[in-house]
Amino acid sequence: MKKKSALLKKIVFIAVLIYAITTFIKQQKILNTYATQAEDLESQIAEATEYQQQLNEEKENVNSSEYIEAIARDKLDMYLPNERVYVDNEN
């Protein structure tokens, strides 16, 4: 009877140990996934912050004559009077 109870205790102990190890491994994989996601989100936050700074700088300069002139040239193809514009037609 003592042998059966000792054997049963060993089997239960080994089963609990195997369960604990597999649970630990699964949780470690989940933690690694979360760490990767956290790094990705941090890089996205950094990019968004940089973009926000660029937009704030543009917002401050939106009423300046240099900005208005640059937008008129780039987007509207407008130029100052007597200003010559050369277009290269080589392909």
C-alpha positions in Angstrom: 0.0 0.0 0.0 2.9 2.4 0.8 4.4 1.6 -2.5 1.2 2.5 -4.3 0.8 5.8 -2.5 4.5 6.7 -3.0 4.2 5.9 -6.7 0.9 7.9 -6.9 2.6 10.9 -5.3 5.5 10.7 -7.8 3.1 10.5 -10.7 1.1 13.4 -9.4 4.2 15.4 -8.8 5.6 14.7 -12.3 2.2 15.6 -13.8 2.1 18.9 -11.9 5.7 19.6 -12.9 5.0 18.9 -16.6 1.9 21.1 -16.4 3.8 23.9 -14.8 6.6 23.7 -17.4 4.2 23.8 -20.3 2.2 26.6 -18.8 5.5 28.6 -18.3 6.6 28.0 -21.9 3.2 29.1 -23.2 3.2 32.3 -21.1 6.8 33.1 -22.2 5.7 32.9 -25.8 2.8 35.2 -25.1 5.1 37.7 -23.2 7.5 37.7 -26.2 4.6 38.5 -28.5 3.5 41.3 -26.3 7.0 42.7 -26.1 7.3 42.7 -29.9 3.9 44.4 -30.2 5.0 47.0 -27.6 8.2 47.8 -29.6 6.1 48.2 -32.8 3.7 50.5 -31.0 6.6 52.5 -29.5 8.1 53.0 -33.0 4.6 54.0 -34.4 4.3 56.5 -31.5 7.7 58.0 -32.4 6.8 58.3 -36.0 3.5 59.9 -35.2 5.2 62.4 -32.8 7.7 63.3 -35.5 5.0 63.8 -38.0 3.1 65.9 -35.6 6.1 68.1 -35.1 6.4 68.5 -38.8 2.8 69.5 -39.1 3.1 72.0 -36.2 6.1 73.6 -38.0 4.1 73.8 -41.2 1.2 75.2 -39.3 3.4 78.0 -37.9 4.7 78.8 -41.4 1.5 78.6 -43.3 0.9 82.3 -43.5 4.5 83.3 -44.4 5.1 84.6 -47.9 7.8 82.0 -48.6 5.4 79.2 -47.8 2.6 80.7 -50.0 5.1 81.2 -52.8 6.4 77.6 -52.6 2.8 76.2 -52.6 1.9 78.4 -55.6 4.9 77.1 -57.5 4.7 73.4 -56.6 0.9 72.8 -56.6 -0.5 75.5 -58.8 2.3 76.0 -61.3 2.3 79.8 -60.7 5.4 81.9 -61.1 6.4 85.5 -60.6 6.1 87.9 -63.5 9.1 87.9 -65.9 10.3 84.7 -64.4 11.4 82.2 -67.0 10.6 78.5 -66.5 12.5 75.9 -68.4 11.1 72.4 -68.9 13.4 69.6 -69.9 11.6 67.4 -72.5 14.2 64.6 -72.6 12.9 61.2 -71.8 
